[in-house]
Amino acid sequence: MKKGVQFLKDILPAIVLALTTSFMFLIFEPISLYANNINDFWFDLYDMLPLLIPKFFLYALILFVALLICYFIATKLLKKITIYYVILSIVFCLFLITYIQGNFLAGSLPGVNGEVFNWRQYKAESITSVILWIVVFGVSLLLIKKFKVKKYVSFITPVTCAIFVMLLLSFTSSLLTTNALEDKFTSKSTFDYYNQVSKNRNFFIFLVDAIDSRSFDKLLQDNPDYQSTFKDFTYYQDTVSYYPYTRDSIPYIFSQIPNHNETDFSEYSEKAFASSSIIKTLNDDHYNMFFYDNDIIMGADTASIFKNMSNSTTINDKNFYTEILRYDLYKYLPYPLKGKAHIEDLNFWLSELEEGHADFDWHDKANYDIYNNEELEIVDDNVFHFIHLEGAHIWFNLDENLNPIDRTVGTYSQKQIATFKTIKAYLDRLKSANVYNNASIVILADHGYKDGVWEYDYINNRFNPILYIKGVNETHSKMHRSDKPISFEDFGDAFNDLYNGKSSTELFSNINSPRDRTIIYYVWNKEDHMIEEIQTGKAWDETTIIETGNVFDR
């Protein structure tokens, strides 16, 4: 009986450590991540749980069995239980270090937005990580020396249980103070019908991310051969975007309804798309409607309009667990080792859909290859396409000919040329299929991007995106340039005018200079604090931006 009781005492710390460690990595962290970033996931909590819970028990069992094997080796083969106590103490120290690193020393972690991190810049944080290791192991050695290793092991269970309770309380708070427990309608773009165009009327909005108007125009000026691609378009060089980032820009482009942080973003986005005049007009006119974007939130009614949208919640298990692992490593590894996580972006938007479907891929190279190698399907019905490509968004991982290159040496200029060639390939295949003339085409960016600059705390330079427009049967001998002070708030009328057959030179007829244009400033990943500003001068002039005093917090 005494042997059985002693066995339970010896093995209880292993059980508690195994369960708490697995809970921290496979329940607490992924669900907290979801709760605090709901809109970055196309699935909801109830889709995640069937994947997480089995893995939680599996990895807890694996860790427990590993410690149990150590116990039997120490007691049965080596006849020295002290060896097991030492191993248990080391595992506990590693767990404690990991817990502190991920929950108390993660405040200075860079945001996961696709940028390549230079972890060498985090010298102070790296020193802190090293000190943490020294302190935890040093204190443990002192305690072992004073109380002996068996007594030290007796502390493991209560300390680990206390940490589990703290994790559980934080976890519960995240669930109760967010919308994480709500069922969420999910929709996702597929490549379905991507090559479908109409022999009658087409309306295309082709959005290339993060293309700055002036630097792209300089690219065209420096390469005369490029200019003919846009000869039938009007270039509105003085265009101001409403937001500095994609999340809010696209719903606003379609609706001209601003997000002022009154509600959760998903509620705003659903309302914006549901209120879109151009979507309603085209749908009422029985256009075949298609929306291609790798990261979009819209309500069920609006999503049902677009034939390529899927609400499948079949998750690619391998990709899901890979992303969870990468995030855990990014959060919990010591700073000198965080580069091993390769966490520049998270790909939870990649999924395994129903058989016969393929996720839409926004990368320039994937679409460039389609434009050059796949034929268009010509149909009688009128067609609308919205296509959102990565454009010159970071990473700068393509050369001028769309060959993959090391993103640490690529440049914004190279990525812009790759974007231009993708646009050209898109337009060339419309011309080859004889559907270019019957198409209204809007080529724009969702926001600008100052050449070579990515500054989180000063981003007014991001408000001058490209805007090129061509109407149905519109031809020019060369590209028109317009100095009209355009804002994204003007798109509702412009889209409807294009639908009604107006040329690009007839748009924005009621807009004159000078003009004040509203913009909303916020720092990436801190969208809950928005500052309203007014551009009183040219779109690219940072010195003519003034604050209105209006702040929108949530």
C-alpha positions as CSV (number, residue, x, y, z in Angstrom):
1,M,0.0,0.0,0.0
2,K,2.8,2.4,0.9
3,K,4.5,1.6,-2.4
4,G,1.3,2.5,-4.2
5,V,0.9,5.8,-2.3
6,Q,4.6,6.7,-2.9
7,F,4.2,5.9,-6.6
8,L,1.2,8.2,-6.9
9,K,3.2,10.9,-5.1
10,D,6.1,10.5,-7.4
11,I,4.0,10.4,-10.6
12,L,1.5,13.2,-9.7
13,P,3.9,16.0,-10.7
14,A,4.4,14.4,-14.1
15,I,0.7,14.2,-14.6
16,V,0.2,17.8,-13.6
17,L,3.1,19.1,-15.7
18,A,2.0,17.1,-18.8
19,L,-1.6,18.4,-18.6
20,T,-0.7,22.0,-17.9
21,T,2.0,22.2,-20.6
22,S,-0.3,20.7,-23.2
23,F,-3.2,23.0,-22.1
24,M,-0.9,26.1,-22.4
25,F,0.2,25.3,-25.9
26,L,-2.9,23.6,-27.4
27,I,-5.9,25.1,-25.6
28,F,-5.0,28.3,-23.9
29,E,-2.8,29.9,-26.6
30,P,-4.7,29.0,-29.8
31,I,-8.1,29.9,-28.3
32,S,-6.8,33.1,-26.7
33,L,-5.3,34.0,-30.1
34,Y,-8.6,33.3,-31.7
35,A,-10.6,35.3,-29.1
36,N,-8.4,38.3,-29.5
37,N,-8.2,38.1,-33.3
38,I,-11.6,36.7,-34.3
39,N,-11.6,38.4,-37.7
40,D,-8.3,36.9,-38.8
41,F,-9.9,33.4,-38.8
42,W,-12.3,32.2,-41.4
43,F,-13.5,29.4,-39.0
44,D,-14.9,29.8,-35.5
45,L,-14.2,28.3,-32.1
46,Y,-16.5,25.3,-32.6
47,D,-14.5,24.4,-35.7
48,M,-11.3,24.6,-33.8
49,L,-12.2,22.6,-30.7
50,P,-12.6,19.1,-32.5
51,L,-9.0,19.6,-33.7
52,L,-7.5,21.0,-30.5
53,I,-9.0,18.7,-27.8
54,P,-7.7,15.4,-29.2
55,K,-4.2,16.9,-29.7
56,F,-4.3,18.3,-26.1
57,F,-4.9,14.8,-24.7
58,L,-2.4,13.2,-27.1
59,Y,0.5,15.5,-26.3
60,A,-0.3,15.4,-22.6
61,L,-0.2,11.6,-22.8
62,I,3.1,11.7,-24.8
63,L,4.8,13.9,-22.2
64,F,3.4,11.9,-19.3
65,V,4.5,8.6,-20.8
66,A,8.0,10.0,-21.5
67,L,8.3,11.0,-17.8
68,L,6.8,7.7,-16.7
69,I,9.5,5.8,-18.8
70,C,12.1,8.0,-17.0
71,Y,10.6,6.9,-13.7
72,F,10.8,3.2,-14.5
73,I,14.3,3.5,-15.9
74,A,15.4,5.3,-12.8
75,T,13.7,3.0,-10.3
76,K,13.8,-0.4,-11.9
77,L,17.0,-0.3,-14.0
78,L,19.2,2.2,-12.3
79,K,17.7,1.8,-8.8
80,K,18.2,5.6,-8.2
81,I,14.9,7.5,-8.0
82,T,16.9,10.6,-7.6
83,I,17.7,10.5,-11.3
84,Y,13.9,10.8,-12.0
85,Y,13.6,13.7,-9.6
86,V,16.4,15.5,-11.3
87,I,14.7,15.0,-14.8
88,L,11.4,16.1,-13.3
89,S,13.0,19.2,-11.9
90,I,14.6,20.1,-15.2
91,V,11.3,19.7,-17.1
92,F,9.6,21.8,-14.5
93,C,12.2,24.6,-14.9
94,L,11.8,24.5,-18.7
95,F,8.0,24.7,-18.2
96,L,8.3,27.6,-15.8
97,I,10.7,29.5,-18.1
98,T,8.5,29.0,-21.0
99,Y,5.4,30.1,-19.1
100,I,7.1,33.3,-18.0
101,Q,8.5,34.0,-21.4
102,G,5.2,33.6,-23.2
103,N,3.0,35.4,-20.7
104,F,5.1,38.1,-19.2
105,L,7.9,38.8,-21.6
106,A,6.0,38.9,-24.9
107,G,4.9,42.6,-24.8
108,S,7.5,43.8,-27.2
109,L,7.0,41.1,-29.8
110,P,6.6,42.5,-33.3
111,G,3.2,42.2,-35.0
112,V,2.8,39.3,-37.4
113,N,2.1,41.1,-40.7
114,G,4.4,39.5,-43.2
115,E,7.4,41.6,-42.5
116,V,10.8,39.9,-42.0
117,F,11.9,40.4,-38.4
118,N,15.4,41.2,-37.5
119,W,15.6,39.5,-34.1
120,R,19.1,40.9,-33.6
121,Q,17.5,44.2,-32.8
122,Y,16.0,42.8,-29.7
123,K,19.2,42.8,-27.6
124,A,17.6,43.9,-24.4
125,E,14.9,41.2,-24.7
126,S,17.5,38.6,-25.5
127,I,19.5,39.5,-22.4
128,T,16.3,39.3,-20.3
129,S,15.6,35.8,-21.7
130,V,19.1,34.7,-20.8
131,I,18.7,36.2,-17.3
132,L,15.4,34.4,-16.9
133,W,17.1,31.0,-17.6
134,I,19.9,31.8,-15.2
135,V,17.6,32.9,-12.4
136,V,15.1,30.0,-12.7
137,F,17.8,27.3,-12.8
138,G,19.9,29.1,-10.3
139,V,17.1,29.5,-7.7
140,S,16.1,25.8,-8.4
141,L,19.7,24.7,-7.6
142,L,19.7,26.7,-4.4
143,L,16.4,25.2,-3.4
144,I,17.5,21.7,-4.2
145,K,20.7,22.3,-2.2
146,K,18.8,23.5,0.8
147,F,15.8,21.2,0.8
148,K,17.1,18.2,-1.3
149,V,15.7,17.2,-4.6
150,K,12.8,15.1,-3.3
151,K,11.5,18.1,-1.3
152,Y,11.9,20.4,-4.3
153,V,9.9,18.0,-6.4
154,S,7.0,18.2,-3.9
155,F,6.7,21.9,-4.8
156,I,6.1,21.1,-8.5
157,T,2.5,20.0,-8.2
158,P,1.1,23.0,-6.3
159,V,3.1,25.6,-8.3
160,T,2.1,24.0,-11.6
161,C,-1.6,23.8,-10.4
162,A,-1.4,27.5,-9.5
163,I,-0.1,28.4,-13.0
164,F,-2.9,26.2,-14.5
165,V,-5.5,28.2,-12.6
166,M,-4.0,31.5,-13.7
167,L,-4.0,30.3,-17.3
168,L,-7.6,29.1,-16.9
169,L,-8.7,32.5,-15.5
170,S,-7.1,34.4,-18.3
171,F,-8.5,32.0,-20.8
172,T,-12.0,32.3,-19.4
173,S,-11.7,36.1,-19.4
174,S,-10.8,36.1,-23.1
175,L,-13.8,34.0,-24.0
176,L,-16.2,36.0,-21.9
177,T,-15.0,39.5,-22.9
178,T,-15.0,38.9,-26.7
179,N,-17.3,37.3,-29.2
180,A,-15.4,34.1,-29.3
181,L,-18.3,32.0,-28.0
182,E,-20.6,33.1,-30.8
183,D,-21.3,31.1,-33.9
184,K,-19.7,32.9,-36.8
185,F,-20.7,32.8,-40.4
186,T,-17.6,32.0,-42.5
187,S,-17.0,32.6,-46.1
188,K,-14.0,32.1,-48.3
189,S,-13.0,32.8,-51.8
190,T,-12.3,30.0,-54.2
191,F,-10.8,30.1,-57.7
192,D,-14.2,29.0,-59.1
193,Y,-15.2,30.8,-62.3
194,Y,-12.0,32.8,-62.2
195,N,-11.7,32.6,-66.0
196,Q,-15.3,33.4,-66.8
197,V,-15.9,36.6,-68.7
198,S,-18.9,37.9,-70.7
199,K,-19.1,38.6,-74.4
200,N,-21.6,41.3,-73.6
201,R,-20.7,43.4,-70.6
202,N,-18.0,43.1,-67.9
203,F,-17.3,45.1,-64.8
204,F,-13.8,44.5,-63.3
205,I,-12.3,46.0,-60.2
206,F,-8.7,44.9,-60.0
207,L,-7.0,45.8,-56.7
208,V,-3.3,45.5,-56.3
209,D,-2.2,46.0,-52.7
210,A,0.1,48.7,-51.4
211,I,0.9,50.5,-54.7
212,D,1.9,54.1,-54.1
213,S,0.7,56.3,-56.9
214,R,3.7,58.6,-57.5
215,S,6.3,55.8,-57.3
216,F,4.3,53.6,-59.7
217,D,3.9,56.6,-62.1
218,K,7.6,57.1,-62.0
219,L,8.0,53.5,-62.9
220,L,5.9,54.1,-66.0
221,Q,7.7,57.3,-66.9
222,D,11.1,55.6,-66.6
223,N,9.9,52.7,-68.9
224,P,8.2,54.2,-72.0
225,D,7.2,50.7,-73.2
226,Y,5.1,50.3,-70.1
227,Q,2.9,53.4,-70.7
228,S,0.9,51.9,-73.6
229,T,-0.6,49.4,-71.2
230,F,-2.7,52.2,-69.7
231,K,-3.3,54.2,-72.9
232,D,-7.1,53.8,-72.7
233,F,-7.3,54.7,-69.0
234,T,-7.5,57.9,-67.1
235,Y,-4.9,58.1,-64.3
236,Y,-6.2,60.0,-61.2
237,Q,-2.9,60.9,-59.6
238,D,-4.3,62.9,-56.7
239,T,-6.3,60.1,-55.1
240,V,-6.6,59.8,-51.3
241,S,-7.5,56.5,-49.7
242,Y,-9.7,56.7,-46.6
243,Y,-7.7,54.2,-44.5
244,P,-4.0,53.3,-44.4
245,Y,-4.6,49.5,-44.4
246,T,-6.5,46.8,-46.2
247,R,-8.9,45.7,-43.5
248,D,-11.1,48.8,-43.5
249,S,-10.2,50.0,-47.0
250,I,-12.0,47.3,-49.0
251,P,-15.4,47.5,-47.3
252,Y,-15.2,51.3,-47.6
253,I,-14.4,51.1,-51.3
254,F,-17.6,49.3,-51.9
255,S,-19.9,51.2,-49.5
256,Q,-18.4,54.6,-48.6
257,I,-19.6,53.8,-45.1
258,P,-16.8,54.6,-42.6
259,N,-15.8,52.4,-39.7
260,H,-15.6,54.6,-36.6
261,N,-15.2,51.7,-34.2
262,E,-18.8,51.8,-33.1
263,T,-19.0,48.0,-33.4
264,D,-16.9,45.0,-33.9
265,F,-15.2,45.0,-37.3
266,S,-17.1,42.0,-38.5
267,E,-20.4,43.8,-37.9
268,Y,-19.1,46.9,-39.7
269,S,-17.9,44.9,-42.6
270,E,-21.1,43.0,-43.0
271,K,-23.1,46.2,-42.9
272,A,-20.8,47.9,-45.4
273,F,-21.0,45.2,-48.0
274,A,-24.8,44.8,-47.5
275,S,-25.1,48.5,-48.2
276,S,-23.0,48.6,-51.3
277,S,-24.9,50.3,-54.1
278,I,-22.8,48.9,-56.9
279,I,-23.1,45.3,-55.6
280,K,-26.9,45.7,-55.4
281,T,-27.1,47.3,-58.9
282,L,-25.1,44.7,-60.6
283,N,-26.8,41.8,-58.8
284,D,-30.2,43.3,-59.6
285,D,-29.2,43.4,-63.3
286,H,-28.4,39.7,-63.1
287,Y,-24.6,39.9,-63.5
288,N,-22.7,36.8,-62.6
289,M,-20.9,38.1,-59.5
290,F,-17.5,36.9,-58.3
291,F,-15.3,38.2,-55.4
292,Y,-11.7,37.0,-55.2
293,D,-9.9,37.9,-52.0
294,N,-7.9,35.7,-49.6
295,D,-9.1,37.5,-46.4
296,I,-12.6,38.9,-46.4
297,I,-15.5,39.2,-44.0
298,M,-19.0,39.6,-45.2
299,G,-22.5,38.5,-44.1
300,A,-24.3,35.4,-45.4
301,D,-26.7,37.3,-47.6
302,T,-23.9,39.2,-49.4
303,A,-21.6,36.2,-49.7
304,S,-24.5,34.3,-51.3
305,I,-24.4,36.8,-54.2
306,F,-20.9,35.8,-55.2
307,K,-20.8,32.4,-56.9
308,N,-17.2,31.6,-56.0
309,M,-17.7,32.0,-52.2
310,S,-17.6,28.9,-50.1
311,N,-18.7,28.5,-46.5
312,S,-17.0,25.2,-46.0
313,T,-15.4,24.8,-42.6
314,T,-13.3,21.8,-43.5
315,I,-9.9,22.7,-42.1
316,N,-6.6,21.4,-43.4
317,D,-5.4,19.7,-40.2
318,K,-1.7,19.8,-41.1
319,N,-1.7,23.5,-41.9
320,F,-3.7,24.3,-38.8
321,Y,-1.3,22.5,-36.4
322,T,1.7,23.9,-38.3
323,E,0.4,27.5,-37.7
324,I,-0.3,26.8,-34.0
325,L,3.2,25.4,-33.6
326,R,4.8,28.3,-35.2
327,Y,2.8,30.8,-33.1
328,D,3.6,28.9,-29.9
329,L,7.3,29.0,-30.8
330,Y,7.1,32.7,-31.7
331,K,5.4,33.4,-28.3
332,Y,7.3,31.1,-25.9
333,L,10.8,30.6,-27.2
334,P,13.5,32.8,-25.7
335,Y,14.3,35.8,-27.9
336,P,17.7,34.4,-29.2
337,L,15.7,31.4,-30.6
338,K,12.5,33.1,-31.9
339,G,13.8,33.3,-35.4
340,K,13.3,29.5,-35.5
341,A,9.5,30.1,-35.6
342,H,9.6,31.7,-39.1
343,I,6.5,33.5,-38.1
344,E,6.5,36.5,-40.5
345,D,2.9,35.6,-41.3
346,L,0.2,33.2,-40.2
347,N,-1.7,31.2,-42.8
348,F,-4.9,30.3,-41.0
349,W,-6.7,31.5,-44.2
350,L,-5.4,28.5,-46.0
351,S,-7.8,25.7,-45.8
352,E,-9.0,22.5,-47.3
353,L,-12.3,23.1,-49.0
354,E,-14.8,20.7,-50.6
355,E,-13.6,18.5,-53.4
356,G,-13.4,20.4,-56.7
357,H,-12.7,23.7,-55.1
358,A,-9.4,25.5,-54.7
359,D,-8.7,28.4,-52.3
360,F,-8.1,31.7,-54.0
361,D,-4.4,32.6,-53.9
362,W,-3.7,36.4,-53.9
363,H,0.0,36.1,-54.7
364,D,1.1,37.9,-57.9
365,K,3.0,34.9,-59.3
366,A,0.1,32.5,-59.0
367,N,-2.2,34.8,-60.8
368,Y,0.4,35.9,-63.4
369,D,0.8,32.2,-64.4
370,I,-3.0,31.8,-64.7
371,Y,-3.2,34.9,-66.9
372,N,-0.5,33.6,-69.2
373,N,-1.4,30.0,-69.4
374,E,-5.2,29.6,-69.0
375,E,-7.9,30.4,-71.5
376,L,-10.9,32.5,-70.6
377,E,-14.4,31.1,-70.7
378,I,-16.7,33.3,-72.6
379,V,-20.4,33.4,-71.5
380,D,-23.5,35.3,-72.5
381,D,-24.3,36.6,-69.0
382,N,-22.8,39.9,-67.9
383,V,-19.9,39.4,-65.4
384,F,-18.5,41.2,-62.4
385,H,-15.1,40.4,-60.9
386,F,-13.4,41.9,-57.9
387,I,-9.8,40.7,-57.7
388,H,-7.5,41.5,-54.8
389,L,-3.8,40.7,-55.5
390,E,-0.8,41.2,-53.2
391,G,0.6,43.8,-55.5
392,A,3.8,45.3,-53.9
393,H,2.8,44.3,-50.4
394,I,5.6,42.9,-48.2
395,W,7.4,40.6,-48.6
396,F,9.6,41.9,-51.5
397,N,10.2,38.4,-52.7
398,L,9.9,38.7,-56.5
399,D,12.3,40.1,-59.0
400,E,11.2,42.2,-62.1
401,N,10.3,39.0,-64.0
402,L,8.2,37.5,-61.1
403,N,11.0,35.0,-60.2
404,P,11.1,34.2,-56.5
405,I,14.0,35.8,-54.7
406,D,15.3,36.1,-51.1
407,R,12.8,38.5,-49.4
408,T,15.7,40.0,-47.4
409,V,17.3,41.4,-50.5
410,G,14.3,42.2,-52.7
411,T,13.1,45.8,-53.1
412,Y,9.8,47.6,-53.3
413,S,10.7,48.8,-56.8
414,Q,11.2,45.2,-58.0
415,K,7.8,44.2,-56.5
416,Q,6.2,47.1,-58.3
417,I,7.5,46.0,-61.7
418,A,6.3,42.5,-60.9
419,T,2.9,44.0,-60.2
420,F,2.9,46.0,-63.4
421,K,3.6,42.9,-65.4
422,T,0.8,41.1,-63.6
423,I,-1.6,43.9,-64.5
424,K,-0.4,43.8,-68.1
425,A,-0.9,40.1,-68.3
426,Y,-4.4,40.5,-67.0
427,L,-5.3,43.2,-69.5
428,D,-3.6,41.4,-72.4
429,R,-5.6,38.3,-72.0
430,L,-8.8,40.3,-72.0
431,K,-7.7,41.9,-75.3
432,S,-6.8,38.5,-76.7
433,A,-10.3,37.2,-75.9
434,N,-12.0,40.3,-77.4
435,V,-13.6,41.3,-74.1
436,Y,-11.4,44.3,-73.2
437,N,-13.5,46.8,-75.1
438,N,-16.8,45.8,-73.5
439,A,-15.4,46.0,-70.0
440,S,-15.4,48.8,-67.4
441,I,-12.1,48.4,-65.6
442,V,-10.9,50.0,-62.4
443,I,-7.3,49.3,-61.4
444,L,-6.5,50.6,-58.0
445,A,-4.7,50.0,-54.7
446,D,-6.4,49.9,-51.3
447,H,-3.7,52.2,-49.9
448,G,-0.4,53.7,-50.7
449,Y,3.1,52.9,-49.5
450,K,6.1,55.1,-49.4
451,D,8.9,53.6,-51.3
452,G,11.0,51.4,-49.0
453,V,9.3,52.7,-45.8
454,W,7.3,50.6,-43.4
455,E,6.8,52.7,-40.3
456,Y,4.1,51.6,-37.8
457,D,4.0,54.9,-35.9
458,Y,4.0,57.3,-38.8
459,I,1.9,56.1,-41.7
460,N,0.3,59.2,-43.3
461,N,2.5,58.4,-46.3
462,R,0.2,55.5,-47.1
463,F,-2.7,57.5,-48.3
464,N,-1.9,58.0,-52.0
465,P,-2.8,54.8,-53.9
466,I,-2.9,54.3,-57.7
467,L,-6.3,54.7,-59.5
468,Y,-6.6,54.0,-63.2
469,I,-10.1,53.7,-64.8
470,K,-11.4,52.7,-68.3
471,G,-15.0,52.8,-69.4
472,V,-16.8,50.5,-71.8
473,N,-15.6,51.0,-75.4
474,E,-13.2,53.7,-74.3
475,T,-10.1,54.2,-76.3
476,H,-7.4,56.9,-76.2
477,S,-4.3,57.5,-78.2
478,K,-2.5,57.8,-74.9
479,M,-3.3,57.7,-71.2
480,H,-5.2,60.7,-69.8
481,R,-4.0,62.3,-66.6
482,S,-6.3,64.0,-64.2
483,D,-5.5,66.3,-61.3
484,K,-8.9,66.1,-59.7
485,P,-8.7,65.6,-56.0
486,I,-10.3,62.2,-55.7
487,S,-11.2,60.4,-52.5
488,F,-12.4,56.9,-51.9
489,E,-15.7,58.5,-50.7
490,D,-16.3,59.3,-54.4
491,F,-16.4,55.7,-55.6
492,G,-20.1,55.1,-55.2
493,D,-21.1,57.6,-57.8
494,A,-18.1,56.7,-60.0
495,F,-18.9,53.0,-60.1
496,N,-22.5,53.6,-60.9
497,D,-21.5,56.1,-63.7
498,L,-19.3,53.4,-65.1
499,Y,-22.1,50.9,-65.0
500,N,-24.3,53.4,-66.9
501,G,-21.7,53.6,-69.7
502,K,-19.8,56.7,-68.9
503,S,-16.1,57.0,-69.9
504,S,-13.4,57.6,-67.4
505,T,-13.0,61.2,-68.5
506,E,-16.7,61.9,-67.6
507,L,-16.4,60.7,-64.0
508,F,-16.1,62.9,-60.9
509,S,-17.6,65.8,-62.8
510,N,-18.7,67.6,-59.7
511,I,-15.3,67.6,-58.0
512,N,-13.0,70.6,-58.2
513,S,-9.9,71.9,-56.5
514,P,-9.2,72.9,-53.8
515,R,-10.9,70.3,-51.7
516,D,-10.5,68.9,-48.1
517,R,-10.6,65.1,-47.9
518,T,-11.1,63.1,-44.8
519,I,-8.8,60.3,-43.9
520,I,-8.6,57.9,-40.9
521,Y,-5.2,57.3,-39.3
522,Y,-4.4,54.3,-37.1
523,V,-1.4,52.2,-36.4
524,W,-1.4,48.7,-37.7
525,N,-2.6,46.1,-35.2
526,K,-3.9,49.0,-33.0
527,E,-7.1,49.6,-34.9
528,D,-9.2,50.3,-31.8
529,H,-7.7,53.8,-31.7
530,M,-8.5,55.8,-34.9
531,I,-7.7,59.5,-35.5
532,E,-9.6,61.5,-38.0
533,E,-7.6,63.8,-40.2
534,I,-8.1,66.0,-43.3
535,Q,-5.8,66.2,-46.3
536,T,-6.0,69.8,-47.3
537,G,-3.5,69.6,-50.1
538,K,-2.2,67.0,-52.6
539,A,-2.6,63.4,-51.7
540,W,1.1,62.8,-51.4
541,D,1.9,65.9,-49.3
542,E,2.3,64.9,-45.7
543,T,2.7,68.5,-44.6
544,T,-0.9,69.5,-45.5
545,I,-2.6,66.9,-43.3
546,I,-4.3,68.3,-40.2
547,E,-6.1,66.5,-37.4
548,T,-9.8,67.3,-36.8
549,G,-9.8,66.5,-33.2
550,N,-12.2,63.5,-33.7
551,V,-11.0,60.3,-32.2
552,F,-12.8,56.9,-32.6
553,D,-11.9,54.4,-29.9
554,R,-13.4,51.0,-29.1
